[in-house]
Structure formats: C-alpha cells, structure tokens
Amino acid sequence: MTRVLIVDDDTQILRALRITLHARGYEVMTATSGRHALAATTSGRPDIILLDLGLPDMDGAEVIHALRSWTTTPVIVLSGRAGSTDKVGALDAGADDYVTKPFRVDELLARLRAVARRTLSATEAPLTTIGDYTIDLTARRITRLADHRRDRASAAPEPAPRATRPAGKARETADPEPPANHADRPEGLATVRLSPTEWHLLEVLVRNPGKLLTHRQLLPRTGGPSPKEHSHYLREYMGRLRRKLEPNPARPRHFITEPGMGYRFQP
C-alpha cells in the first residue's frame, strides 16, 4: 500500500483528501505545518508527499529544500499559486510535480500513479521505446528497423545551434550534431547517433517519465550565456531530439513543451 503524507493547513482540504485517498487504497498521513511535515517524513517514511506551499510556519519551497537535503521522497505540490515563477521555483527546489488548486480528483490520482511508477523504476536502467525506436540507456544505443527508416535519417547533419549574444560576451560552442546513422550498423538495423548533450537531455527525460523538468534541471548553466541564450540552446537541442526520434517532429507526442517552465517526456 502506498503511503501518502498530505501537508496543508486547511483542515477541510486535509479531510477531503484523506477520505478520497483512503477510498482509493492509499495509506494516509497528515501534517498542518512545515515542521510537522519534516517530523512526519522522518518518523512515518511516506512514499509520496502532497505539499501546499502556503504553510503557516515555513514556505513550501523551504520545506522542499529541507527534504532534499536527506531524502528523495517524491513531492507533488498542491497550491493555489498559479504563476509560472512559483511553479518553476518549486520544481527547481526539488518538487516532482505541481498541481494547481482547484484541481480535479482524477487528475491528482493520475499524478500520484505516475509518481509511484517512477519511484518503482528509479533504480532501473530504462529500455524505452519511442515510435519505432528502442533506446538503451545502459549501452547508449538507439536502434530502429531499417525498413521503417525515415527519409531524413540520411540527411546532411544539421548546423550547431547559434544564439545571438551581447557584444564582448564569450561564445558558447554547442556540440556538433553527429550523423544520424552509424556506417557500420548491423544488417537490417538503423542506429541513431546523438551528441553528448543530446544524450544527457534524453537520459534525464527518459529517467523521469511524465515529470515536468525545468530548463535548469535539464541543462544546468555553467556560466557564459545569459538565461535567454541558455533557453535558446535548450530549445535547439530539444528540436534535434524531436527531429531524430519523434514520428512527427512538428507535432511532438513524446517530448512535450510546457511553455515558460520546461519539458516533459511522455512515454
């Protein structure tokens, strides 16, 4: 039975969620403050935490930071704060998902199931399928049956992404895009090649299916480009992944953009 800790200072919401989750087979714990939540996490070892940001003693982001100093227990934020700044702040602090109040119960239950699935498979090296492609993260190999190969697989390599920069600022060099296929591929198979940065992005996304990942989580800044330029580079890299792996890059089904926040991998 999945144990859920609900943290909210609104007793009516606590009661409604406790009844709802109990009825769906969850074991439920409750807390009404940040300090109570931290103590309950230590003693009760919940599998998932539902956390409101507006607590009486601590901001929810502070609670997430404190949790992340010693536990990887998934945190789903439930908050009336609908602005993208609050969402990005909570996700960057370490939250696994963000649900805006008021919310539909079926949506919350779906988010709980998705987080539970990710937790169960967190230690596995995923073997994932996207369309006709099989992705093996352990071997760092992407294969596809040759008779299903897209015409663009043999196209010339795309130019590295470029971002405009203020005068005097050092240029950040993006990874050159490798050819789409190995010349020595096994007969009957096509093998897609990715640059190191593309592999990094793909691995982070695939290991967090369904989770909204912010720009900073996907491609940490190491100095150099401005936030605007940094966002441009990430957009270009995601565009490359879509062109190489999505059945229809113009209408992506797997690498989903969450405007103003980040990206989500949908298996």
N, C-alpha and C positions, 0 to 999 in steps of 0.2 A: 504493500500500500504506500503510495506517495504521500509524504508528509509535507504540508504547506504551512508556512508561517505568514500570517496576514498582519501587516503593520499599518494601522490607521487610527487616528484619534477620534474618528466619527464612529460612535458606537452602533448607529443604525447600519452603516456600511459593513462593519465587522460582523454584526449579527446576520445580515442578509448573505454575505459571502460564506460565512461558516455553515449556514444551513444549506446553501447551494452546493458547496464543495463536499460536505458530508453526504449529501444525497447522491453525488456522482462517485462516491467511493474513496474520497481523499481523507486522510487524517489531517486535522486542522489544529494549529496553534494560533494564538493571537497576542498582539502587543499593541500598546497605545502610545508609545514614545520611542525615540531613538535608542535611549539607554536600555529600555526594556527589550527592544528588538535585539540588541547586541548580546544581552544576557541570555535571551531565549535561544538565540542561534548557538551560543556556546553550550548550553545545557541540553537543548532539545534536538540539535542536529537536524534541522529541516532539510528536505530535498530541494525545495524551491521557496523563495521569499517573494511575496507580493508587498510592495513598499509604496506608501504615499510619500510625496516629497514635503508636504506641509505639516510637519510634526511640531508639537509644542516646545520641545527642548533642543532639537537639532534639525538642521535642514537635511532632507533626504539624501542629497549628494554627499554630505558629510558621513552619513551612515554607510553609504556605499563604499566610500574611501576607507572607512574603518574596517568594513567587512573584507575588502580586497587585500588588506594587509596580512590576513591569515587564512582566508577561506575562498574557495572558488564556487561556493553555492550559487546557483543561478538566481538572479534578481530580475523580477519583472516590475517596472514602475507603473503604478496606477495613480494618475494625477490629473487634476483639473487644469494644469498649466499646459496650454496647447501650443505655445510658441516654439519655433524650431530651436531657439537658443537654449531653452530649458531641456528639450529633448536631447540635443547634442551634448550638453553638459552632463546629463545623467548617463548617457551612453559612454562618453569619454571617461567618466568616473569609474565605470565598470559594470553598468547595468547591461542585462542581456536583451531586454526588450522594453518597449514603452507603450502603454495603453492609455489613451486619453479618456477621462471621465466627461460625461456619462458614456458607458460602454455597454455593448450587448454581451449577455452572459455567454452565448455561443462563441463569440469572438475570444473572450477571455479563456474559455475552456480549450479552444483550439491553440491559443498561445501556450497554455500550460502543457498540452500534449506535445507540442513541438519542442519546448524546452526540455521536457522529460526524455524525449527521443535523443536529443543532442547530448544530454548528460550520460545516457547509457552507452553511447557510441564514442564518447570523447577520447577514450584511450585507443581506439582502433585506427588503423591506417586505412582511410576510406578508399574503396574501389567504386568509383562513381560513374554513372552513365549520363551523358548529355546527348540526346538525339541518337545518332549512330556512333558516337564516340565513347570509348571506355577510357577513363582516367585512372591511372595507378599512381598514387602519390608516393608510395614507397620506392617504386622504380623510376619515378619521374618520367612516365611514358604515357602518351596519348595515342591510341590506335583507332583506326576505322577501316571497315571492309572497303577494299579498293573499288569494288563495283558500285559503291554508294558515294564515291568521292565527288565533291563539288568541283565544278569547273574552276572556281577561283583558287583551288588548292595549289595549282601550279603557276599562279600569277606571280609577277615580279614582287620582291619584298617591298613593303610599304616604307616610306621615309620615316625616320625617327621623329617623334613629336617635337614641335618647337613652340615655345611660348615667348611672347614679347616681354621685354624686361626693361626696367628703368636704366638710363644711361649710367655707365660706370659699374653696374652690378655684374658679378661674375656669372658666366653661363653655366647652367646645369646641363650635363650631357645625358640624354636618355639612352637606354640600352638600344643598340641596333636590333632591328627585328630580324630574327633568323628565318631561313627559308621554311616554307610550310611543311615540307616533307623531306625525310632522310633519303639520300640517294641509294643507300644500301638496305632499304626496308625489306622485310620478309615478303616473299611472293604472296600476293592476294591481300596484303595489308598496306594501308597508308598510315604513316606516323607523322603526327603534327609536332613541330618544334616551337618552343616558347623561349623567350629571353628570360634571364634570371628574375627580373622584376615581374614579368607576366606569371612566372611560376609562383612567386611569392604571393601575388594577389589571388591567383587561383587556389592555392593551398589554404590561405586564410578564409576565403569564401566557402570552399567545399567543406572545411572542418567546422563551419558554423552554419549549417543549412537552416534557412528561414530567419536567421538573425540579422537585424539591421546593424551594419557596421559603418562607422563614421569614416570620413576622409582620413582622420588622424590614425584610426585603428588599422586602416588598410595600407596606407603609405605614409609612415611617420616622417615628419620633416627632420632633416639633419642639417639645417641651415642652408642659406643660399637664396632660394626663390621665395617670393612673397606668397602669402596664403592664396592670392588669386592665381598666381602662376602655378602653385602647387596643385590647386584644384584642376587646372588645365591639363597638367601632366597626367593626373589620375584619370581624367576623362578620356584622354588619348589611349592610355593603356587598357582601360575597360573597353574602348572601342575596338582595339586589336583583338581582345579575347572574344568579343562578340562576333567579329568577322571570321575568326578561326573556328569557333565552336557552336555558335547559335545556328539553328536551321534557317532562321530568317533574321539577320542582324538588325534590320530596320524595325522589326517588331520582336524584341527580345522576350523570351519566355523564362529564361534561367538567371540571367544577370540583370536584376531589376534595379532601376534608379529610384531612390527616394529623394525627391527634389529638396535641396537645401540641407540634407542630412548625410546621405551616403548611399550605400548599395546593399542589396540583399541577394543571396543565392537561393533560388527556388528549384529544388530537385525536380 
